[in-house]
Amino acid sequence: MDDKLMLMIPGPTPVPEAALLALAKHPIGHRTAEFSNMIGEVTENLKWLHQTENDVLTLNVSGTGAVEAGIINFLSPGDRILVGSNGKFGERWVEVGKAFGLNVEAITAEWGKPLDPAQFAEKLQADTNKEIKAVILTHSETSTGVLNDLATINSHVKAHGEALIIVDAVTSLGAYNVEVDVLGLDVVASGSQKGYMIPPGLGFVSVSPKAWEAYKTAKLPKYYLDLGKYRKATAKNSTPFTPPINLIVALHTTLGMMKKEGLESIFSRHERQKNATRAAIKALNLPLFAPDEYASPAITAVSVPGMEADKIRSAMKKRFDIALAGGQDHLSNKIFRIGHLGFVSDRDILSCIASLEVVLAELGYDKFTPGAGIAAAAKVFG
Ligand SMILES: *Cc1c(COP(=O)(O)O)cnc(C)c1O
């Protein structure tokens, strides 16, 4: 049966019908008053979502482009930076830093474990010459489902005084309470196909006054991703280059939906769905890959000892048209990941867990009482 696909991967995430209809409209000119008004409203609502007075800039890139822009605009070749790395995305920012000739020190933890804030504190406190120019942190590490302790790591960065904090918030923004101004986060990057409920193609970067100071002397080369251009254009409710018009129109729609739902309610929905998913997985006697205290609100990774994760995923797709994500790199075929990010309802979680029970039983996994997963999830929702 067509059109019943349920995306439960951590991006792209499901798109609500109102946004799909917006995408289906004829593009309008991007230098018209109508579009300019839309840019103005979108920018206001992005600031609301980021809980900030800082600039929030919209770029025609995927999330990686947004993070890259957030790095190259504020640093110079040879600058010393600390990069948290406990998964695929942390590793990516180490690679980006190296690609641009930065002096990168990775602070690592095993995949599935959170980063240790004390290791950041140690490096930052020892740096009395203030050579560390930035700390880059992946807040919600999508590859493992770990939510790193942003607040504590950030407090060590603040105590250092000089370094900027640059945050990959791609799967935490719009799912978790990321208080940009309260925490004083300098650069926060995110992408449209995650919490924003629209397809891939837009990246967002918020920039603090302190980061704009660093921008003035930053020497890494940039052109298309030069955030100064975006800042100037955004101030005039415009864009420096041709934007993906229809994505902006769809974003205008979904940001309106988010405002209507309210931040508290959005965060508690993600928290509740995370709790229900984890309770169900525990009841199925499958090991959760990330510890409870550091569990991402957007994604739950599940270990499957003695089974092939990809068999479970393909059966879920074939039998129930539910798309789950696999493991990356050494976790390939070892874990599967359930996305509960963006336009996901409690009903979707119940459907997913019930389907998973059927698939597990079909594949011969018998370490659970039929219905136990659903009962555990229902208890969280009840
Ligand atoms: C999805 C994601 C990104 C961006 O990936 P793109 O494919 O470039 O959109 C970056 N960081 C995290 C944590 C992500 O989940």
The ligand as an SDF file (V2000), in Angstrom:
LIG
                    3D

 15 15  0  0  0  0  0  0  0  0999 V2000
   21.4760   15.0720   10.9890 C   0  0  0  0  0  0  0  0  0  0  0  0
   22.5750   15.6180   11.8160 C   0  0  0  0  0  0  0  0  0  0  0  0
   23.5010   16.5470   11.3070 C   0  0  0  0  0  0  0  0  0  0  0  0
   23.4590   17.0560    9.9160 C   0  0  0  0  0  0  0  0  0  0  0  0
   23.4940   16.1140    8.9280 O   0  0  0  0  0  0  0  0  0  0  0  0
   23.1190   16.5170    7.4390 P   0  0  0  0  0  0  0  0  0  0  0  0
   23.0310   15.2220    6.7500 O   0  0  0  0  0  0  0  0  0  0  0  0
   24.2120   17.3790    6.9310 O   0  0  0  0  0  0  0  0  0  0  0  0
   21.8330   17.2850    7.5200 O   0  0  0  0  0  0  0  0  0  0  0  0
   24.4580   17.0560   12.1610 C   0  0  0  0  0  0  0  0  0  0  0  0
   24.5190   16.6800   13.4360 N   0  0  0  0  0  0  0  0  0  0  0  0
   23.6610   15.8010   13.9700 C   0  0  0  0  0  0  0  0  0  0  0  0
   23.7890   15.4580   15.4100 C   0  0  0  0  0  0  0  0  0  0  0  0
   22.6550   15.2500   13.1700 C   0  0  0  0  0  0  0  0  0  0  0  0
   21.7700   14.3990   13.6970 O   0  0  0  0  0  0  0  0  0  0  0  0
  1  2  1  0
  2  3  1  0
  2 14  2  0
  3  4  1  0
  3 10  2  0
  4  5  1  0
  5  6  1  0
  6  7  2  0
  6  8  1  0
  6  9  1  0
 10 11  1  0
 11 12  2  0
 12 13  1  0
 12 14  1  0
 14 15  1  0
M  END
$$$$
